[in-house]
Each structure stands twice: as structure tokens, then as C-alpha cells.
Amino acid sequence: MLKRGWWSGLVNQAILACWRRLGEAGRVTSKSPASHRFASFGEGTAIAFPQGTLLGERWISIGHFTMIGPHVTVTAGFVPELDLGPVPIVRIGSGVVLGRGSHVIGHHSIDIDDDVYTGPYVYITDQNHGYADPDVPIGKQFPVNAAVSIGAGSWLGTGAVILPGTTIGRNVVVAAGSVVRGVIPDHCVVAGVPGRIVKQYVGEGEWVSPRLTEIGAEALPKPHQELTLHSRP
């Protein structure tokens, strides 16, 4: 039994050591040949091993000192080598952290500004399924695109979903599990399904509920007004 336990421990240590070496060798950095496939890939940036799907790198730009976790998928377009035009359509800034298993799915325009952090399994996309024709399967209808922008310094909690047409301001908190579409001003907290503003910073260290203040009322939802998930009924 002691011999078997010693052997199992040795095998376990060997597997962990090999996995660490695989992680180091498989990580994509600015010095890796794989980084040259991107429109730009900043100094100090790394994509952890194992990667999710990386597709259309020619139309993806990533700033400096950005950390992309394991199993993260970042794509531009549907299929490899599809010409998407002269400029990147997925733009990830500097100092960004994308948590494990997150997805950034671009077809039209996604901007993730500097110092945006996400928890694991966040989903960001600028394309949604069309459903205008009730007689055609949803998957066979033309999709609908709308640009997405996430402001600098924002935090997206675990499992948050950012839908097409979303504009998120600076230093916004999106609570875990929220589903967001709409225009979110700077310095807000968004929560729920569908997501709605539950707090906003009004200065001098004070955060208030939209129901308790008229400051910036033109930018805030009225009481009980929710951010819509779809632009059509």
C-alpha cells in the first residue's frame, strides 16, 4: 500500500509538472508566432492555455498588458478568411482581463475599452438571431447586428450577458448573471434579467437609486422601466 501510494504521488506530481509546462508553452504572448495573426497584439498581453476558439484574428486587436483567461473564445466573423473589411471589428483595449470561459463574438463592431474586467463565463456579442418571419426557422433567418461598446474601468460579473446594441459607460458594474441591452450611463450598477440600473453615483461619495433622485433623470430609467432585450416587439 505504501509503495502504491508513493507511486501515485509521483505520477500526480509528474502530471502537474507537465501541465504547467504545457500552459507555459501554449500561452500566446506578443513574442509568440500566433500573435502575428492578430491585427495588433500589445506588449505584455497573454492568452492563457488552453484557449477557446480564436477565429478571424486579422480583425481582432488587443492592447497592452491584457490578460485573457483559459477557455476564452474571441471571434470575428463566421468562418476563417472571410473578408470583414479594412479595420478590426473586435477591439480589446489595454489592461483588460477576460475571465475563464468568457466569449466575445464579433460580426459588426465590439469595443472593450481599457481596464475592463470580467468574471468567468461572460458573453458579449454584437449579433442576434432574426425572428421577423414566423414561418422560417429562427436559425435560418438573417441575423441582426448592432454595435457594442463597454466603457473603460467597468466590471462585468460572472455569467453576465451583453447583447447587441449595448453601450456601457465608464466604471459601470454589471452584476453577476445580468442580461443587458441598452444605454448605461457612467458610474452605474446594473442588475437583473432584463438588466436595469439599480444605483448611480451622483458625486461626493454618494450612490443613489434612480427612484430616489431626479439628478440626471433624462439618462436614467423611470421607476420600474426596464432596459429592453430586443429592439422589436
Phi and psi in degrees as a GROMACS rama.xvg file:
@    title "Ramachandran Plot"
@    xaxis  label "Phi"
@    yaxis  label "Psi"
@TYPE xy
-63.5909  -40.2182  LEU-2
-65.041  -42.6216  LYS-3
-64.0409  -41.4665  ARG-4
-64.4684  -40.2283  GLY-5
-62.6011  -43.1984  TRP-6
-65.4417  -42.2046  TRP-7
-62.4726  -41.2446  SER-8
-63.9656  -38.3077  GLY-9
-65.6704  -43.4054  LEU-10
-63.5148  -42.1359  VAL-11
-60.4037  -45.2436  ASN-12
-63.5029  -38.6183  GLN-13
-65.4709  -41.7579  ALA-14
-63.9291  -44.2084  ILE-15
-64.4454  -39.3441  LEU-16
-64.9161  -42.2512  ALA-17
-64.3109  -39.713  CYS-18
-65.4039  -40.4342  TRP-19
-61.3105  -41.6963  ARG-20
-67.4615  -37.7271  ARG-21
-62.4139  -41.6445  LEU-22
-60.9863  -41.9792  GLY-23
-67.5849  -42.954  GLU-24
-72.4825  -32.2664  ALA-25
-87.9383  -8.65154  GLY-26
-68.0399  136.471  ARG-27
-94.5329  123.192  VAL-28
-126.313  179.674  THR-29
-65.6552  -15.3519  SER-30
-96.2968  -4.10553  LYS-31
-82.1049  143.202  SER-32
-55.0731  -33.8433  PRO-33
-63.5355  -26.2481  ALA-34
-68.0346  -22.1334  SER-35
-71.6068  -13.3839  HIS-36
-76.9134  -16.7148  ARG-37
-83.6828  155.533  PHE-38
-58.2311  -41.3141  ALA-39
-156.511  150.676  SER-40
-146.113  106.747  PHE-41
-72.4536  159.046  GLY-42
-62.7342  137.981  GLU-43
80.0121  -0.205152  GLY-44
-85.035  146.366  THR-45
-145.229  142.679  ALA-46
-112.973  116.444  ILE-47
-68.5564  156.886  ALA-48
-98.2301  141.088  PHE-49
-81.3229  143.652  PRO-50
-78.9842  157.796  GLN-51
-80.6581  -146.93  GLY-52
-81.6998  128.969  THR-53
-116.454  112.656  LEU-54
-134.448  137.157  LEU-55
70.2068  37.2313  GLY-56
-56.0293  -28.4198  GLU-57
-59.2473  -23.083  ARG-58
-111.268  22.2708  TRP-59
-122.358  125.579  ILE-60
-116.473  140.098  SER-61
-131.922  132.248  ILE-62
-77.258  -160.765  GLY-63
-88.5318  147.729  HIS-64
53.1795  41.399  PHE-65
-99.3757  139.7  THR-66
-116.216  119.188  MET-67
-111.832  119.322  ILE-68
-72.7183  175.601  GLY-69
-66.567  151.092  PRO-70
64.0214  18.6885  HIS-71
-84.3368  133.855  VAL-72
-103.898  128.291  THR-73
-131.935  118.828  VAL-74
-134.278  152.302  THR-75
-131.567  115.119  ALA-76
89.0538  175.788  GLY-77
-87.4618  -43.5386  PHE-78
-133.001  156.319  VAL-79
-60.1868  145.258  PRO-80
67.654  9.50972  GLU-81
-69.6991  127.849  LEU-82
-75.3282  116.229  ASP-83
-106.002  9.90429  LEU-84
107.828  -175.346  GLY-85
-84.2589  -11.5777  PRO-86
-127.054  155.566  VAL-87
-60.3671  146.563  PRO-88
-106.833  -17.6699  ILE-89
-115.012  117.128  VAL-90
-123.096  113.856  ARG-91
-111.307  125.634  ILE-92
-77.2652  -163.819  GLY-93
-91.8155  148.166  SER-94
70.5267  17.6273  GLY-95
-82.9597  145.975  VAL-96
-125.492  119.296  VAL-97
-107.226  119.518  LEU-98
-72.2327  161.266  GLY-99
-45.7591  133.078  ARG-100
74.0442  6.9762  GLY-101
-73.7766  161.236  SER-102
-129.526  130.938  HIS-103
-121.6  107.456  VAL-104
-114.749  103.549  ILE-105
-109.518  137.309  GLY-106
-131.274  -20.7318  HIS-107
-128.985  -64.4539  HIS-108
-167.489  118.67  SER-109
-129.948  124.042  ILE-110
-116.845  119.659  ASP-111
-114.147  109.366  ILE-112
-76.6025  177.498  ASP-113
-59.7579  146.554  ASP-114
61.5325  26.124  ASP-115
-80.8084  131.586  VAL-116
-116.077  142.67  TYR-117
-127.053  151.215  THR-118
-76.6021  -174.324  GLY-119
-72.1596  153.978  PRO-120
60.7267  36.279  TYR-121
-84.3285  143.414  VAL-122
-122.737  121.902  TYR-123
-125.862  125.766  ILE-124
-147.036  152.03  THR-125
-109.921  14.9908  ASP-126
-137.183  137.654  GLN-127
-128.01  157.578  ASN-128
-69.1055  137.037  HIS-129
-79.5  151.815  GLY-130
-145.034  25.5874  TYR-131
-64.5718  -36.7608  ALA-132
-95.7055  112.276  ASP-133
-71.1102  -10.7781  PRO-134
-98.5945  -4.83471  ASP-135
-110.587  134.172  VAL-136
-53.3521  139.839  PRO-137
-54.097  -42.8786  ILE-138
-65.9107  -14.8221  GLY-139
-102.666  0.600811  LYS-140
-90.6222  156.083  GLN-141
-63.8361  134.759  PHE-142
-73.3958  165.741  PRO-143
-115.448  126.286  VAL-144
-104.131  146.246  ASN-145
-156.778  133.797  ALA-146
-62.7146  149.382  ALA-147
-123.073  137.12  VAL-148
-137.74  130.581  SER-149
-121.666  118.139  ILE-150
-71.9789  157.948  GLY-151
-57.4501  141.982  ALA-152
78.5119  7.15686  GLY-153
-82.011  159.713  SER-154
-126.781  126.102  TRP-155
-111.455  117.684  LEU-156
-72.6265  168.237  GLY-157
-51.1233  129.466  THR-158
75.3023  8.8277  GLY-159
-67.0215  147.841  ALA-160
-121.238  124.54  VAL-161
-110.731  113.918  ILE-162
-91.9122  164.564  LEU-163
-54.6636  143.757  PRO-164
87.3496  6.5506  GLY-165
-87.3121  134.731  THR-166
-124.493  113.647  THR-167
-107.56  131.499  ILE-168
-74.6736  -165.392  GLY-169
-81.4834  146.066  ARG-170
50.8503  48.5343  ASN-171
-100.088  139.962  VAL-172
-103.015  124.449  VAL-173
-108.904  116.749  VAL-174
-65.335  153.649  ALA-175
-54.4544  135.773  ALA-176
79.4201  2.15757  GLY-177
-74.6127  151.572  SER-178
-120.018  115.952  VAL-179
-121.561  133.496  VAL-180
-148.004  133.871  ARG-181
138.582  -169.649  GLY-182
-103.765  120.289  VAL-183
-112.101  120.259  ILE-184
-66.5694  170.195  PRO-185
-59.5135  152.698  ASP-186
55.9105  52.7087  HIS-187
-123.205  162.948  CYS-188
-115.593  126.552  VAL-189
-116.286  137.125  VAL-190
-149.436  154.28  ALA-191
104.264  173.963  GLY-192
-131.771  106.633  VAL-193
-70.8342  156.191  PRO-194
-67.435  143.225  GLY-195
-143.781  158.128  ARG-196
-73.6342  125.988  ILE-197
-110.427  -19.9645  VAL-198
-149.247  151.022  LYS-199
-142.82  141.838  GLN-200
-78.9675  129.517  TYR-201
-117.297  10.2114  VAL-202
102.41  161.328  GLY-203
56.106  36.3775  GLU-204
74.6929  12.9112  GLY-205
-107.505  128.091  GLU-206
-111.736  131.604  TRP-207
-129.31  157.767  VAL-208
-78.991  142.988  SER-209
-56.38  -22.8181  PRO-210
-76.7632  -12.791  ARG-211
-108.887  4.00766  LEU-212
-148.344  152.476  THR-213
-102.084  -0.583957  GLU-214
-66.1409  126.688  ILE-215
64.2189  29.6509  GLY-216
-60.8597  -28.6869  ALA-217
-66.6879  -21.7012  GLU-218
-96.9516  -11.7462  ALA-219
-104.497  150.271  LEU-220
-63.4708  146.435  PRO-221
-68.2453  163.765  LYS-222
-51.9222  131.028  PRO-223
71.492  1.40209  HIS-224
-80.4306  128.96  GLN-225
-105.178  153.891  GLU-226
-74.5542  125.128  LEU-227
-72.9658  149.032  THR-228
-86.8287  -25.4784  LEU-229
-134.395  148.676  HIS-230
-82.2759  -11.1767  SER-231
-121.297  153.821  ARG-232
